[in-house]
Amino acid sequence: MNATLKNSLCVFDLETTGLQVGKDRIVQIAALKIHPDGKQEELNLLVNPEMEIPQEVIDIHGISNEMAREAPTFREQAEKIKTFFGESDLAGFNSNKFDVPVLAEEFLRVGVEFDLTKREFIDVQNIFHKMEQRTLVAAYKFYCQKDLENAHDAMSDTKATWEVLDKQIEKYKLNSDVQSLAQLSRAGEHKILDLAGRIALNSDEEVIYNFGKHKGKTISAVAKAEPGYYGWMLEADFPLYTKSVLRKAMEEIKEKKRMQEAKSMDDKLSALQKKFNK
């Protein structure tokens, strides 16, 4: 094993009803949990998405509506999935933009807390694209010198992703710790806070919008210039996790403002007290 792990690493892949993070649902989740000592565990579950799977999607992953309807829902399996993932760091192929946000949405939807704030995220696709610019099938052929059989089966893709990551570390002599790999796999210059890339931190550690007409502007600056923008985002079709991160950022801004106002008032009272004591 070339990766250096402090925490367990869950390499995982999702098959879903479609590609919209805030709308589509999981129909299969497969995860390979690699412990620091090299021990591995597997999780492979079918999930009833509680919605119809379009035929064009069925043609890709092969999971029919009949198969999905017989499976437990995500709500029924949420605690099992959460327990398996534990506090592991996460890895996948295109996972930063899709699999992790979709998983976060599912947990939020059923009201099960799944803390993402202290994990590292390795996106093997981003490393691959920075180095070679190809697909998972081509990556597997390039790094592992094997043809990927059963592509679009979640467990096959998950195992292939882990093998590709391990070979990437070896081929490029990458720093093998998870934090370095996560940093390398980030797509943009800013640290993403909401998984979908809408909310980020700038170089001054300030929360900013990372898209649209206010891209690069701080949340606090936009709140002053266009107060309605925050409300629009909460009502618009953005992922639930994006909205929760935005709410938290706005609450922190309000709390900081409240504390500054309280300090200003204390300073004024202190100045008056000194004046009367003279």
Sequence and secondary structure as in RCSB ss.txt:
>XXXX:A:sequence
MNATLKNSLCVFDLETTGLQVGKDRIVQIAALKIHPDGKQEELNLLVNPEMEIPQEVIDIHGISNEMAREAPTFR
EQAEKIKTFFGESDLAGFNSNKFDVPVLAEEFLRVGVEFDLTKREFIDVQNIFHKMEQRTLVAAYKFYCQKDLEN
AHDAMSDTKATWEVLDKQIEKYKLNSDVQSLAQLSRAGEHKILDLAGRIALNSDEEVIYNFGKHKGKTISAVAKA
EPGYYGWMLEADFPLYTKSVLRKAMEEIKEKKRMQEAKSMDDKLSALQKKFNK
>XXXX:A:secstr
   B SS EEEEEEEES S TTT  EEEEEEEEE TTS EEEEEEE B SS   HHHHHHH   HHHHHTS BHH
HHHHHHHHHHTT EEEESSIIIIIHHHHHHHHHHHT     TT  EEEHHHHHHHHT   HHHHHHHHHSS  TT
TT HHHHHHHHHHHHHHHHHHHT   BHHHHHHHH  SSSEESSSSSSEEE TTS EEE SGGGTT BHHHHHHH
 THHHHHHHHSS  HHHHHHHHHHHHHHHHHHHHHHHHHHHHHHHHHHHHHH 
